[in-house]
């Protein structure tokens, strides 16, 4: 939701009579409200009475953002914490790589490279504490049509503005009418209705009108880069759950590496972290008053804890429901299976120089059919609202959108949209001659399958295959000369989270067509099964306003930690406000 990079941050009404679902959630979410007050759970009240004053031993499964924050809060309240992490490092999907010769973020969710909303966002606080460099792009976007021709800048800005106007209308409509919207209605259905209203025609067969409508629908496909799945499968009924924290959306130019180190520092100092410990079973024993949970591990001895916090990705939960003994409650299983799990990946392509980075927004170079038909490739990212251009900017636009590329048929026969971010436009000291392609949904899965046939994504054959795939797109950029050394990639780095077992073979939660009880499903996952000593935390159980984000994972981990501390009489179960 990565990504919710530029989702309009609607100003929400704050008075109690017209409070939106988002505001209601923020005023009663687990990281803010006392668990017992919120649920009136009699078994938990009884357990709190018997457990008060005892120091529990809590297992946190996963050392990602949710796990690190959960462990940190528990440690602050004197709880004994053991973290079981399947990888050989902290961070989970929040990680970086230096393989390109400069550091980049690999995270698959709607977090890095972004901060989604700046009002009361704890992740922004960490960014400030670590002096991490961020930037706010100017919103310019370069667009290529389905034949590979560069769209006029004025037309591009008008079309982009229309796409985002419809997005904002759809979000408001979903907020207001969610109860009556059919579960099978998609965001794309809404787009099709709106473009007919906004681009009226006296005659239905008016070719110019139909072409304009088709262009808007082609550009609407870029929404997939926010949520990791095609716009045709995005639930309109639960589109309101895609709303973000108010404020700006900042690009983390320096990567999240200092923020991750800040998150991990107190946990590495106070917790027992066991790397390369893969959990295979979570067996609940004991009673509701005094639960005991046995965690079975792959190739290692089992361990016993008072409480276990599962911060594994939603995809891992979906694929490992049989890991819980006894089985999870039916309603929780339904919730886990109901919320979608998307695929968002990154492909970084570095060149000797940023050949495309000329200070112009005019059409890069003429395109002819022979040129475009010879090159295949693919990708995706997310642009901002268009900004007015008053003077020649110093860089090529930060975002490039390749809509429904029919010219890339050999490698992209389904004409999936591709998008790229110009990393040469980052601030001094963080800029590099790299294009960042965001891929989502079918594209990510297709590339992951291709990469699975190679020893690793860094293998020369894999690098060559990726270059061939994306050449159809970077070859359209200004100053490209096919045989010029400056236009030949020096390194390619692909994430392929769909091939990663510990990532749940995907990226993050989203909300698909057919979803009936999305808000309730998230709330059910938030609750977990505390009477068995099993808790759930992660971006998929976050406050609605932060689902699918790093901030959401942070809040979810904090919320569970405060609830556990409350059960054992170690601090208030709520916590500070958002």
C-alpha positions as CSV (number, residue, x, y, z in Angstrom):
1,X,0.0,0.0,0.0
2,X,5.2,0.2,-2.3
3,X,3.0,1.4,-2.4
4,X,0.9,4.1,-0.9
5,X,3.5,6.6,-2.0
6,X,1.2,9.3,-3.1
7,X,-2.3,8.4,-1.9
8,X,-4.3,11.6,-1.4
9,X,-4.3,12.2,2.4
10,X,-7.9,13.2,2.8
11,X,-8.6,15.6,5.6
12,X,-10.9,13.7,7.9
13,X,-13.7,15.3,9.9
14,X,-12.9,15.3,13.6
15,X,-16.2,16.0,15.4
16,X,-17.7,13.0,17.1
17,X,-21.0,13.1,15.2
18,X,-19.3,12.8,11.7
19,X,-16.2,10.8,12.7
20,X,-15.0,8.6,9.9
21,X,-14.2,4.9,10.3
22,X,-10.5,5.8,10.2
23,X,-10.8,8.3,13.1
24,X,-13.0,5.9,15.1
25,X,-10.2,3.3,14.7
26,X,-7.5,5.7,15.8
27,X,-9.4,6.6,18.9
28,X,-9.8,2.9,19.9
29,X,-6.9,1.0,18.3
30,X,-4.8,-1.4,20.4
31,X,-1.7,0.8,20.6
32,X,-3.8,3.5,22.2
33,X,-6.6,1.9,24.2
34,X,-6.6,-0.5,27.2
35,X,-7.2,-4.1,26.0
36,X,-9.6,-4.9,28.8
37,X,-11.5,-1.7,28.3
38,X,-11.8,-2.4,24.6
39,X,-12.9,-6.0,24.9
40,X,-14.3,-6.7,28.4
41,X,-12.8,-10.1,28.0
42,X,-13.6,-12.0,31.2
43,X,-10.9,-14.8,30.9
44,X,-8.3,-12.1,30.3
45,X,-9.5,-10.2,33.4
46,X,-9.2,-13.4,35.4
47,X,-5.7,-14.1,34.0
48,X,-4.6,-10.5,34.7
49,X,-5.4,-11.0,38.3
50,X,-3.4,-14.2,38.6
51,X,-0.5,-13.0,36.5
52,X,0.0,-9.6,38.1
53,X,3.5,-9.0,39.3
54,X,5.0,-12.0,37.6
55,X,7.8,-11.5,35.0
56,X,6.7,-13.3,31.9
57,X,8.9,-14.8,29.3
58,X,7.6,-13.7,25.9
59,X,8.7,-15.1,22.5
60,X,8.5,-12.7,19.6
61,X,8.6,-14.5,16.3
62,X,10.2,-12.3,13.7
63,X,12.7,-9.4,14.0
64,X,11.1,-7.1,11.5
65,X,9.6,-3.7,12.4
66,X,6.7,-5.1,14.4
67,X,8.9,-7.6,16.2
68,X,11.6,-5.0,17.1
69,X,9.1,-2.5,18.4
70,X,7.1,-5.1,20.3
71,X,10.4,-6.4,22.0
72,X,11.5,-2.9,22.8
73,X,8.3,-2.0,24.6
74,X,8.3,-5.3,26.5
75,X,11.9,-4.8,27.6
76,X,11.1,-1.3,28.8
77,X,8.6,-2.8,31.2
78,X,10.9,-5.5,32.5
79,X,9.7,-8.4,30.5
80,X,12.0,-11.2,29.5
81,X,12.1,-11.4,25.7
82,X,13.4,-14.0,23.3
83,X,13.2,-13.3,19.5
84,X,13.2,-16.2,17.1
85,X,14.2,-15.0,13.6
86,X,14.4,-17.2,10.6
87,X,17.0,-15.0,8.8
88,X,20.5,-14.3,9.9
89,X,19.8,-10.6,10.6
90,X,17.3,-8.2,12.0
91,X,14.9,-6.2,9.9
92,X,12.9,-8.9,8.1
93,X,11.7,-7.4,4.9
94,X,13.1,-4.0,6.0
95,X,16.6,-4.5,4.6
96,X,19.2,-2.9,2.4
97,X,21.8,-4.0,-0.2
98,X,25.1,-2.6,-1.4
99,X,25.2,-4.8,-4.5
100,X,24.9,-1.9,-6.9
101,X,27.8,-0.1,-5.5
102,X,25.5,2.2,-3.4
103,X,23.0,1.4,-0.8
104,X,19.3,0.8,-1.7
105,X,16.2,-0.3,0.2
106,X,14.8,-3.7,-0.7
107,X,11.7,-3.6,1.5
108,X,8.6,-4.9,-0.2
109,X,5.9,-3.1,1.7
110,X,4.6,0.4,1.4
111,X,7.4,1.6,3.6
112,X,10.9,2.1,2.3
113,X,11.4,4.0,0.1
114,X,8.7,6.1,1.7
115,X,7.2,7.7,4.8
116,X,3.4,7.7,4.3
117,X,2.1,10.8,6.0
118,X,4.0,13.0,8.4
119,X,1.5,14.0,11.0
120,X,2.2,12.3,14.3
121,X,4.2,9.5,12.5
122,X,6.7,7.7,14.8
123,X,8.8,6.7,11.8
124,X,9.3,10.3,10.9
125,X,10.5,10.9,14.4
126,X,13.1,8.1,13.9
127,X,14.1,9.7,10.6
128,X,14.7,13.0,12.4
129,X,16.6,11.4,15.3
130,X,19.0,9.7,12.9
131,X,19.3,12.7,10.5
132,X,18.2,10.5,7.6
133,X,17.9,12.5,4.4
134,X,14.4,12.6,2.8
135,X,12.9,14.6,0.0
136,X,9.6,15.6,-1.5
137,X,9.4,15.0,-5.2
138,X,7.9,17.8,-7.3
139,X,5.4,15.5,-8.8
140,X,6.4,15.7,-12.5
141,X,5.7,12.6,-14.4
142,X,6.8,11.6,-17.9
143,X,4.3,9.3,-19.7
144,X,4.6,7.1,-22.7
145,X,1.5,5.8,-24.5
146,X,0.7,2.3,-25.6
147,X,2.7,2.7,-28.8
148,X,5.8,4.1,-27.0
149,X,5.2,7.7,-28.0
150,X,6.0,10.3,-25.4
151,X,2.8,12.1,-24.2
152,X,2.8,15.9,-24.3
153,X,3.6,17.3,-20.8
154,X,0.4,19.4,-20.6
155,X,-1.7,16.4,-21.6
156,X,0.2,14.2,-19.2
157,X,-0.5,16.6,-16.3
158,X,-4.2,16.9,-17.2
159,X,-4.6,13.1,-17.4
160,X,-2.7,12.5,-14.2
161,X,-4.8,15.1,-12.4
162,X,-8.0,13.3,-13.7
163,X,-6.7,9.9,-12.4
164,X,-6.1,11.3,-9.0
165,X,-9.4,13.2,-8.9
166,X,-11.1,9.8,-9.5
167,X,-9.0,8.1,-6.8
168,X,-10.0,10.8,-4.3
169,X,-13.7,10.5,-5.3
170,X,-13.5,6.7,-5.0
171,X,-12.0,6.9,-1.5
172,X,-14.6,9.3,-0.3
173,X,-17.4,7.2,-1.9
174,X,-16.0,4.1,-0.2
175,X,-15.8,5.9,3.1
176,X,-19.4,7.0,2.8
177,X,-21.1,4.0,1.1
178,X,-19.0,1.0,2.1
179,X,-22.0,-0.8,3.6
180,X,-24.0,-0.7,0.4
181,X,-21.2,-1.2,-2.2
182,X,-21.3,-4.8,-3.6
183,X,-18.3,-6.9,-2.6
184,X,-17.6,-7.7,-6.2
185,X,-17.3,-4.1,-7.4
186,X,-13.7,-3.1,-8.1
187,X,-11.9,0.2,-8.2
188,X,-11.6,-0.2,-11.9
189,X,-15.4,-0.5,-12.3
190,X,-15.6,2.8,-10.6
191,X,-13.0,4.3,-13.0
192,X,-15.0,3.1,-16.0
193,X,-18.1,4.8,-14.7
194,X,-16.3,8.0,-13.9
195,X,-14.4,8.5,-17.1
196,X,-17.7,8.4,-19.0
197,X,-19.1,11.1,-16.7
198,X,-15.9,13.2,-16.9
199,X,-15.3,12.8,-20.6
200,X,-18.8,13.0,-22.1
201,X,-19.5,12.5,-25.8
202,X,-22.5,13.4,-27.9
203,X,-21.8,10.3,-30.0
204,X,-20.7,7.1,-28.3
205,X,-18.5,6.2,-31.3
206,X,-16.5,9.4,-31.1
207,X,-13.0,8.1,-31.6
208,X,-11.3,11.0,-29.9
209,X,-13.4,10.6,-26.8
210,X,-13.0,6.9,-26.7
211,X,-9.2,7.3,-27.1
212,X,-9.0,9.8,-24.2
213,X,-11.1,7.5,-22.0
214,X,-8.9,4.6,-22.8
215,X,-5.8,6.6,-22.0
216,X,-7.2,7.5,-18.5
217,X,-8.0,3.8,-17.9
218,X,-4.5,2.8,-19.0
219,X,-3.0,5.3,-16.6
220,X,-5.3,4.1,-13.8
221,X,-3.4,0.8,-14.0
222,X,-0.6,2.5,-12.0
223,X,-2.7,2.0,-8.9
224,X,-1.4,-1.5,-8.8
225,X,2.0,-0.2,-7.7
226,X,0.4,1.1,-4.5
227,X,-1.2,-2.1,-3.4
228,X,0.7,-4.9,-5.2
229,X,-2.2,-6.1,-7.2
230,X,-4.1,-5.0,-10.4
231,X,-6.6,-2.2,-10.1
232,X,-9.2,-4.7,-11.5
233,X,-9.0,-6.7,-8.2
234,X,-8.9,-3.7,-5.8
235,X,-12.1,-3.8,-3.6
236,X,-14.1,-0.6,-4.0
237,X,-16.1,-1.5,-0.9
238,X,-12.9,-1.5,1.3
239,X,-11.0,1.2,-0.7
240,X,-11.4,3.4,2.4
241,X,-8.8,1.1,4.1
242,X,-6.2,2.5,1.7
243,X,-6.3,5.9,3.3
244,X,-3.0,7.1,4.8
245,X,-1.9,9.3,7.7
246,X,-2.3,13.0,7.0
247,X,0.6,15.1,5.8
248,X,3.3,14.7,3.2
249,X,4.6,11.5,1.6
250,X,8.4,11.7,1.8
251,X,11.0,9.7,-0.1
252,X,13.7,8.3,2.1
253,X,16.7,9.2,-0.1
254,X,19.3,7.9,2.3
255,X,17.5,4.5,2.8
256,X,16.2,3.2,6.1
257,X,19.5,1.8,7.3
258,X,20.0,4.3,10.1
259,X,16.3,4.0,11.1
260,X,16.6,0.2,11.3
261,X,19.8,0.4,13.4
262,X,17.9,2.8,15.8
263,X,15.0,0.4,16.0
264,X,17.3,-2.6,16.7
265,X,19.7,-1.0,19.1
266,X,17.8,-1.4,22.4
267,X,16.5,-4.9,21.4
268,X,20.0,-6.2,20.5
269,X,21.1,-4.9,23.9
270,X,18.3,-6.4,26.0
271,X,16.7,-9.4,24.3
272,X,17.9,-12.9,23.5
273,X,17.9,-12.9,19.7
274,X,18.2,-16.3,18.0
275,X,18.9,-16.0,14.3
276,X,18.3,-18.8,11.8
277,X,15.6,-20.2,14.1
278,X,12.6,-21.1,11.9
279,X,9.4,-21.8,13.7
280,X,7.4,-24.9,12.5
281,X,4.8,-25.3,15.3
282,X,3.2,-23.1,17.9
283,X,1.5,-25.4,20.5
284,X,-0.7,-23.8,23.1
285,X,-0.7,-25.6,26.5
286,X,-1.8,-24.7,30.0
287,X,-5.0,-22.9,30.9
288,X,-6.6,-19.6,30.1
289,X,-5.4,-18.3,33.5
290,X,-1.8,-19.5,33.0
291,X,-1.1,-20.3,29.4
292,X,2.1,-22.0,28.2
293,X,3.2,-22.1,24.6
294,X,5.7,-24.5,23.1
295,X,7.5,-23.3,20.0
296,X,8.9,-26.1,17.8
297,X,11.8,-25.2,15.5
298,X,13.3,-26.5,12.3
299,X,16.3,-28.7,13.3
300,X,16.5,-27.3,16.8
301,X,15.1,-28.1,20.3
302,X,11.7,-26.8,21.2
303,X,11.3,-23.8,23.5
304,X,8.6,-23.0,26.0
305,X,7.2,-19.5,26.7
306,X,4.4,-17.7,28.6
307,X,3.3,-15.8,25.6
308,X,4.1,-15.9,21.8
309,X,3.8,-12.8,19.5
310,X,3.6,-13.8,15.8
311,X,5.0,-10.9,13.8
312,X,5.4,-13.1,10.7
313,X,4.0,-11.7,7.4
314,X,0.4,-12.3,6.6
315,X,1.5,-14.5,3.7
316,X,3.3,-16.8,6.1
317,X,0.2,-17.1,8.3
318,X,-1.9,-18.0,5.2
319,X,0.5,-20.7,4.2
320,X,1.2,-22.1,7.7
321,X,-2.2,-22.2,9.4
322,X,-1.5,-25.9,10.3
323,X,1.5,-24.7,12.4
324,X,-0.9,-23.8,15.2
325,X,-2.0,-26.5,17.7
326,X,-4.8,-26.6,18.4
327,X,-6.0,-24.9,15.2
328,X,-6.7,-21.2,15.3
329,X,-10.3,-20.2,16.0
330,X,-12.5,-20.4,12.9
331,X,-13.1,-16.6,12.8
332,X,-9.4,-15.8,13.0
333,X,-8.6,-18.3,10.2
334,X,-11.3,-16.7,8.1
335,X,-9.8,-13.3,8.7
336,X,-6.3,-14.4,7.7
337,X,-7.6,-16.0,4.5
338,X,-9.9,-13.1,3.6
339,X,-7.4,-10.2,3.6
340,X,-5.4,-10.1,0.3
341,X,-1.7,-10.5,0.1
342,X,-0.1,-8.6,-2.8
343,X,3.1,-8.8,-4.7
344,X,5.3,-5.7,-5.0
345,X,8.9,-5.9,-6.0
346,X,11.7,-3.6,-6.9
347,X,14.2,-3.8,-9.8
348,X,17.1,-1.4,-9.6
349,X,19.1,-0.8,-12.9
350,X,22.3,1.1,-12.6
351,X,24.2,2.7,-15.5
352,X,27.6,4.3,-15.9
353,X,25.9,7.7,-16.1
354,X,22.3,8.9,-15.9
355,X,22.1,9.3,-19.6
356,X,18.4,10.2,-19.4
357,X,18.7,12.9,-16.8
358,X,18.5,16.0,-19.0
359,X,16.8,19.1,-17.6
360,X,13.8,19.0,-19.9
361,X,10.2,17.8,-19.8
362,X,9.6,17.8,-23.5
363,X,9.3,14.7,-25.6
364,X,12.6,12.8,-25.3
365,X,13.0,11.6,-28.8
366,X,10.8,10.5,-31.7
367,X,9.6,6.9,-31.6
368,X,9.1,4.7,-34.6
369,X,7.4,1.2,-34.7
370,X,10.6,-0.6,-35.7
371,X,12.5,0.7,-32.7
372,X,9.8,-0.1,-30.2
373,X,9.0,-3.5,-31.4
374,X,12.5,-4.8,-31.0
375,X,12.7,-4.2,-27.2
376,X,11.0,-6.1,-24.4
377,X,10.6,-5.3,-20.7
378,X,8.5,-4.2,-17.7
379,X,8.0,-2.5,-14.3
380,X,6.0,-0.1,-12.1
381,X,6.0,2.8,-9.5
382,X,3.8,5.6,-8.3
383,X,3.7,9.3,-9.3
384,X,2.5,12.4,-7.4
385,X,-0.1,14.9,-8.2
386,X,1.2,16.9,-11.2
387,X,3.0,20.1,-10.3
388,X,3.0,23.3,-12.4
389,X,6.3,23.9,-14.2
390,X,7.3,27.5,-14.3
391,X,11.0,27.1,-15.4
392,X,13.2,24.4,-16.8
393,X,13.8,21.9,-13.9
394,X,17.3,20.6,-13.2
395,X,16.4,16.9,-13.7
396,X,14.3,14.6,-15.9
397,X,11.0,14.0,-14.2
398,X,11.2,11.8,-11.1
399,X,8.5,9.4,-12.4
400,X,8.1,7.7,-15.7
401,X,5.0,5.8,-16.6
402,X,4.8,3.3,-19.5
403,X,1.1,2.7,-20.1
404,X,-0.1,-0.5,-21.7
405,X,3.1,-1.1,-23.6
406,X,2.0,-2.9,-26.8
407,X,5.5,-2.4,-28.3
408,X,7.0,-4.8,-25.7
409,X,4.9,-7.8,-26.8
410,X,7.7,-10.4,-26.8
411,X,8.4,-10.0,-23.1
412,X,5.1,-8.4,-21.9
413,X,2.3,-9.9,-24.0
414,X,-0.3,-8.8,-21.5
415,X,0.8,-5.1,-21.8
416,X,1.2,-4.6,-18.1
417,X,2.0,-1.0,-17.1
418,X,5.5,-0.2,-16.1
419,X,6.8,2.6,-13.9
420,X,10.2,3.9,-12.9
421,X,11.7,6.4,-10.5
422,X,14.7,8.5,-11.5
423,X,17.1,8.1,-8.6
424,X,19.5,10.6,-10.3
425,X,17.1,13.3,-9.1
426,X,17.8,12.6,-5.4
427,X,19.6,15.2,-3.3
428,X,23.3,15.5,-3.5
429,X,25.2,12.7,-1.8
430,X,22.3,10.3,-2.3
431,X,21.7,10.5,-6.0
432,X,23.0,7.8,-8.3
433,X,22.6,6.8,-12.0
434,X,19.9,4.3,-11.3
435,X,16.3,3.6,-12.4
436,X,14.1,2.0,-9.8
437,X,11.3,0.0,-11.4
438,X,8.4,-1.0,-9.1
439,X,6.8,-4.2,-10.3
440,X,3.5,-5.5,-9.0
441,X,1.0,-8.4,-9.3
442,X,1.4,-10.4,-12.5
443,X,4.6,-8.7,-13.4
444,X,6.3,-9.5,-10.1
445,X,5.1,-13.1,-10.3
446,X,6.3,-13.5,-13.8
447,X,9.8,-12.1,-13.0
448,X,10.0,-14.2,-9.9
449,X,9.3,-17.3,-11.9
450,X,12.0,-16.3,-14.4
451,X,14.5,-15.7,-11.7
452,X,13.7,-19.0,-10.0
453,X,15.3,-20.8,-12.9
454,X,18.7,-19.2,-12.2
455,X,21.1,-19.9,-9.2
456,X,20.4,-16.4,-7.9
457,X,19.1,-13.0,-9.1
458,X,22.8,-11.8,-9.3
459,X,23.8,-14.6,-11.7
460,X,25.0,-13.2,-15.0
461,X,22.2,-15.0,-16.9
462,X,19.6,-13.6,-14.5
463,X,21.0,-10.1,-14.9
464,X,20.9,-10.5,-18.7
465,X,17.3,-11.7,-18.6
466,X,16.3,-8.7,-16.5
467,X,18.1,-6.3,-18.8
468,X,16.4,-7.7,-21.8
469,X,13.0,-7.4,-20.1
470,X,13.4,-3.8,-19.1
471,X,15.3,-2.5,-22.2
472,X,11.9,-1.9,-23.9
473,X,11.3,0.9,-21.4
474,X,14.7,2.5,-20.6
475,X,15.4,2.6,-24.3
476,X,12.6,5.1,-24.7
477,X,14.3,7.6,-22.4
478,X,16.0,10.7,-23.8
479,X,19.6,10.4,-25.1
480,X,19.4,6.6,-25.3
481,X,21.8,5.1,-27.9
482,X,21.5,1.4,-28.2
483,X,25.2,0.5,-28.5
484,X,26.6,3.3,-26.3
485,X,28.5,2.1,-23.3
486,X,26.8,4.8,-21.2
487,X,23.4,3.3,-21.9
488,X,24.4,-0.3,-21.0
489,X,23.5,-1.4,-17.4
490,X,26.4,-2.1,-15.1
491,X,24.3,-3.9,-12.5
492,X,20.7,-5.0,-11.9
493,X,19.2,-5.8,-8.5
494,X,15.8,-7.5,-8.2
495,X,14.0,-8.4,-5.0
496,X,11.7,-11.3,-6.0
497,X,9.9,-11.5,-2.7
498,X,7.5,-13.9,-4.3
499,X,10.3,-16.5,-4.1
500,X,10.9,-15.8,-0.4
501,X,9.3,-18.3,2.1
502,X,9.9,-16.1,5.1
503,X,8.2,-13.2,3.4
504,X,5.2,-15.4,2.8
505,X,5.9,-15.4,-1.0
506,X,4.6,-11.9,-1.3
507,X,4.7,-8.4,0.0
508,X,1.9,-7.0,2.2
509,X,-1.8,-6.9,2.9
510,X,-4.4,-5.5,0.5
511,X,-8.1,-5.6,0.0
512,X,-9.4,-7.6,-2.9
513,X,-12.7,-7.8,-4.7
514,X,-15.0,-10.2,-2.9
515,X,-14.0,-9.1,0.6
516,X,-17.1,-8.9,2.8
517,X,-15.9,-7.9,6.2
518,X,-12.5,-6.2,5.7
519,X,-12.5,-3.9,8.8
520,X,-13.8,-6.7,11.0
521,X,-11.2,-9.1,9.7
522,X,-8.3,-6.7,10.6
523,X,-9.8,-6.3,14.1
524,X,-10.0,-10.0,14.5
525,X,-6.3,-10.4,13.6
526,X,-5.4,-7.6,16.0
527,X,-7.0,-9.5,18.9
528,X,-5.2,-12.8,18.2
529,X,-5.8,-15.6,20.7
530,X,-4.5,-14.1,23.9
531,X,-6.3,-16.7,26.0
532,X,-4.0,-19.2,24.5
533,X,-1.0,-17.0,24.8
534,X,-0.8,-16.3,21.0
535,X,-0.8,-12.8,19.8
536,X,-0.6,-11.3,16.2
537,X,1.2,-8.2,15.1
538,X,2.3,-6.8,11.8
539,X,1.3,-4.4,9.0
540,X,-1.8,-6.5,8.5
541,X,-3.1,-5.9,12.0
542,X,-2.3,-2.2,12.2
543,X,-4.6,0.8,12.7
544,X,-6.6,1.2,9.4
545,X,-4.8,4.4,8.6
546,X,-1.4,2.6,8.5
547,X,-2.2,-0.8,7.1
548,X,0.5,-2.1,4.8
549,X,3.1,0.4,6.0
550,X,6.2,0.5,8.2
551,X,4.4,2.8,10.6
552,X,1.5,0.3,10.8
553,X,3.9,-2.6,11.7
554,X,5.5,-0.3,14.4
555,X,2.1,0.5,15.9
556,X,0.9,-3.1,15.8
557,X,4.0,-4.4,17.6
558,X,3.7,-1.6,20.2
559,X,0.0,-2.3,20.7
560,X,0.5,-6.0,21.4
561,X,3.4,-5.3,23.8
562,X,1.3,-2.8,25.8
563,X,-1.6,-5.3,26.1
564,X,0.8,-8.0,27.3
565,X,2.3,-5.6,29.8
566,X,-1.2,-4.8,31.0
567,X,-2.1,-8.4,31.6
568,X,1.0,-8.8,33.9
569,X,0.5,-5.5,35.6
570,X,3.5,-3.9,34.0
571,X,2.2,-0.6,32.8
572,X,-1.0,0.7,31.3
573,X,-2.3,-1.4,28.5
574,X,-3.0,1.5,26.3
575,X,-0.2,4.0,25.6
576,X,0.2,7.3,24.0
577,X,-2.1,8.5,21.3
578,X,-1.2,8.4,17.6
